[in-house]
């Protein structure tokens, strides 16, 4: 099942609420959100990429992939009883994904602790309340 959480991604004047897979195998030095093209379009950054966009090659379980890395976005966790805490993130746009993924750094900044990945259970660091994964899109 995996752990999926609802997040809001904001870039410039636009924002998108979406489900994101908490992916500890997506490692990085800074908080990142991997997004498919359709999310980038809704944020107004595809196909006309911002000037500060870097074209990079990322290594994934499937091999090397070209991505477009954009600085200047924010992400926040949307969950019951959670105070909004925007985190500065890089958006990583990929033509090879159809699901939003958050990396290990963003997972830590959002204080997400995975309790049982097979059952989709998680909690916030320092809290006892166990939460359930958001349902995936049909």
C-alpha positions as CSV (number, residue, x, y, z in Angstrom):
1,X,0.0,0.0,0.0
2,X,2.7,2.5,1.0
3,X,2.2,5.8,2.9
4,X,0.5,8.6,1.0
5,X,-0.1,12.0,2.5
6,X,-2.0,15.0,1.3
7,X,0.3,18.0,0.5
8,X,-0.1,21.5,-0.9
9,X,2.6,22.6,-3.3
10,X,2.9,26.3,-4.0
11,X,5.0,28.0,-6.7
12,X,4.7,31.7,-7.4
13,X,1.0,32.6,-7.3
14,X,-0.4,29.0,-7.9
15,X,-0.8,26.0,-5.7
16,X,-2.0,22.4,-6.0
17,X,-3.3,20.0,-3.4
18,X,-2.4,16.4,-4.2
19,X,-1.5,13.1,-2.7
20,X,2.2,12.3,-2.4
21,X,3.9,8.9,-1.8
22,X,6.4,9.1,1.1
23,X,9.4,7.6,-0.5
24,X,12.5,7.1,1.7
25,X,14.3,5.6,-1.2
26,X,14.2,9.0,-2.9
27,X,17.2,10.5,-1.1
28,X,18.6,14.0,-1.3
29,X,20.5,16.7,0.4
30,X,17.6,19.1,0.4
31,X,13.8,18.8,0.5
32,X,12.4,17.8,-3.0
33,X,9.1,16.9,-4.5
34,X,9.1,14.8,-7.7
35,X,6.1,15.8,-9.8
36,X,4.7,14.6,-13.1
37,X,4.1,16.9,-16.0
38,X,0.4,17.3,-15.3
39,X,1.2,18.8,-11.8
40,X,3.8,21.1,-13.3
41,X,1.2,22.3,-15.8
42,X,-1.2,23.1,-13.0
43,X,1.5,25.1,-11.2
44,X,2.1,27.0,-14.4
45,X,5.7,25.8,-14.9
46,X,5.3,23.4,-17.8
47,X,6.0,23.6,-20.7
48,X,7.4,27.1,-20.2
49,X,10.0,26.4,-17.5
50,X,11.2,29.2,-15.2
51,X,14.7,30.8,-15.9
52,X,16.3,29.1,-12.8
53,X,15.5,25.6,-14.0
54,X,18.3,23.1,-14.1
55,X,18.3,20.0,-16.3
56,X,19.8,17.2,-14.4
57,X,20.2,13.4,-14.5
58,X,18.8,11.5,-11.5
59,X,19.5,7.8,-10.7
60,X,16.3,5.8,-9.9
61,X,15.5,2.1,-9.4
62,X,14.7,2.0,-13.1
63,X,18.0,3.6,-14.2
64,X,19.0,7.1,-15.2
65,X,16.4,9.8,-15.9
66,X,16.5,13.4,-17.1
67,X,14.6,15.8,-14.8
68,X,13.9,19.5,-14.6
69,X,14.8,20.9,-11.2
70,X,13.1,24.2,-10.1
71,X,13.9,26.2,-7.0
72,X,11.5,28.4,-5.1
73,X,8.5,26.3,-4.3
74,X,7.0,25.4,-0.9
75,X,5.2,22.3,0.3
76,X,3.1,21.7,3.4
77,X,1.4,18.7,4.9
78,X,-2.4,18.8,5.0
79,X,-3.7,16.5,7.8
80,X,-6.2,16.6,10.6
81,X,-4.9,18.5,13.7
82,X,-1.7,19.5,11.9
83,X,-0.6,23.2,12.0
84,X,0.5,24.3,8.5
85,X,4.3,24.5,8.3
86,X,5.5,25.4,4.8
87,X,8.9,24.0,3.8
88,X,11.0,25.4,1.0
89,X,11.4,22.7,-1.7
90,X,12.9,22.0,-5.1
91,X,10.4,20.7,-7.6
92,X,11.7,17.9,-9.7
93,X,9.7,17.4,-12.9
94,X,9.9,14.0,-14.5
95,X,8.4,12.6,-17.7
96,X,8.8,9.1,-16.2
97,X,6.5,9.4,-13.2
98,X,2.7,9.6,-12.8
99,X,2.7,10.0,-9.0
100,X,4.0,12.8,-6.7
101,X,6.9,11.6,-4.5
102,X,8.4,13.3,-1.5
103,X,12.0,12.6,-0.7
104,X,13.6,11.7,2.6
105,X,14.6,15.3,3.5
106,X,11.0,16.6,3.0
107,X,9.7,13.6,5.0
108,X,11.9,14.6,7.9
109,X,11.0,18.3,7.6
110,X,7.3,17.4,7.7
111,X,8.0,15.2,10.8
112,X,6.5,12.1,9.1
113,X,7.3,8.8,10.8
114,X,6.3,5.6,8.9
115,X,4.9,3.1,11.3
116,X,3.8,0.3,8.9
117,X,4.4,0.8,5.2
118,X,2.4,-2.3,4.1
119,X,-0.7,-1.1,6.0
120,X,-0.1,2.6,5.2
121,X,0.2,3.7,8.8
122,X,2.2,6.8,9.9
123,X,2.4,9.4,12.6
124,X,4.0,12.7,13.3
125,X,7.3,12.7,15.2
126,X,6.7,13.1,18.9
127,X,3.0,12.2,18.7
128,X,1.3,9.0,19.5
129,X,-1.7,9.3,17.1
130,X,-1.4,6.8,14.3
131,X,-2.7,8.0,11.0
132,X,-3.8,6.1,7.9
133,X,-2.5,6.7,4.4
134,X,-4.7,8.8,2.1
135,X,-6.5,6.7,-0.5
136,X,-4.9,6.8,-4.0
137,X,-6.7,8.3,-6.9
138,X,-9.1,5.9,-8.8
